[in-house]
């Protein structure tokens, strides 16, 4: 059997020298190293050898297989190098031809909408104010008039970094951008506690909630919050600001309406709808036959929240509102699944 291995080696090396391209090399590999090759048959016959013969033949067969694999790799490198040299010698390269264009990237559709919202608010006098994505329970809930055991504080809504049972102020991923209201008011009021300056800010950022991922809900989403605090601010100022925003965003002919609602940190509270721009208010599948699309929630800042921020509610009033850029994009472009925004599918992203 050792003589047989020697004959297999001689025949294989002769065939390898005759292989002039990658197709021939693949044919050689199948013939000499494949499952049905003579070398593999030697491995199959090892079990029938005596204990004295088996080690010598097995070691020789392994050495031959390793040697043939190394010889093939070297031959493949030589064939590819020769092919490259022949291609360079025979093919003319016109260096005056333009190069391949780069595929330029673009902003994510959520970022585009976020910038559009902030640009409109900036034209209306709002300054951008950012706050951390990781917040304390106190800032995320308690100072915003969410008492303990409030339904919105349930575990299925919040992603805690620390277990809620450890202390009275655990760390969590913010469930809304509203904690930025307290941070901003305290920062502004600290400049002059007796006579704090008015505030008009927009708070953009990512929010996180422990929810079931569906076509309508995600565990993470962008939000833009607006806050205005000063003397003699009324609900009429809120309505005028949001009506102006809606017309800048959806067109000057856009009709809006306000509906009473409830949020712990505002009183009174309202949600604002815009007339469906798909059907013109006649009713369609997008607006669920109502003719209206909900785009944001709003209200007058609760006196407790003002006081927690360092503003005297007997002297100052304010309004706040919150909206989701992804929701506005879904309404505008009739996108039926919010999961498209974070799936990184270029077929979807390149449409923006």
KAZIZI-V790741 format. One line per field, one symbol per residue. ss: DSSP state (h for helix, s for strand, l for the rest). phi: phi as a letter, one per 20 degrees, with the letter a starting at -180 (. if undefined). burial: + if it has 24 or more other ideal C-beta (glycine too) atoms within 12 Angstrom, else -. A space follows every 50 residues. Layout:
ss = ???
phi = ???
burial = ???
This chain:
ss = lhhhhhhhhhhhhhhhhhlllhhhhhhhhhhhhllllhhhhhhhhhhhll hhhhhhhhhhhhhhhhhhhhhhhhhhhhhhhhhhhhhhhhllllllllll llllllllhhhhhhhhhhhhhhhlllsslllllssshhhhlhhhllllll hhhlllllssllllllllllssslllllhhhhhhhhhhhhhlllllllss sssssssslllllllllllsssssssssssllllhhhhhhhhhhhhhhhh lllllssssssssllssssssssssllllllllllllllllsssssssss slhhhhhhllllllllssssssslhhhhhhhhhllllhhhhhlllhhhhl ll
phi = .ffffffffffffffffefdbffffffffffdcffeffffffffeffeef ffegfffffffffffffffffffffffffffffffffffededefeffff ffeffbffgffgfgfffffffffeneefcdcfedceffffcgfdmefgmf gfefffeddefdfgfenecfebffebefgfffgffffffffbgebfffcb cddereccbecffcfdbcfcaebcddbccaemecffffffffffffffed ofefdcbdcfbbcfecafcbddddfgeedmneobffelmenccfcadbre gfgffgffendfffddcacbbcbdgfffffffdleecffgfdeleffeff fd
burial = +---+--++--+--++--+-----+--++-+++---+++--++--+---- ------++-++--++--+--++--++--+--------------------- -------+++-+++-+++-++--+-+-++-+-+-+++-++++++++---- -++---++++---+-----+-+++++++++++++++-++------+-+++ +++++++++--------+-+++++++++++--+-+-+++-++++++--++ ---+-+++----+++++-++++++++++-------++----+++++++++ ++--+++++++----+++++++++++++++++--+--+-++--------- --
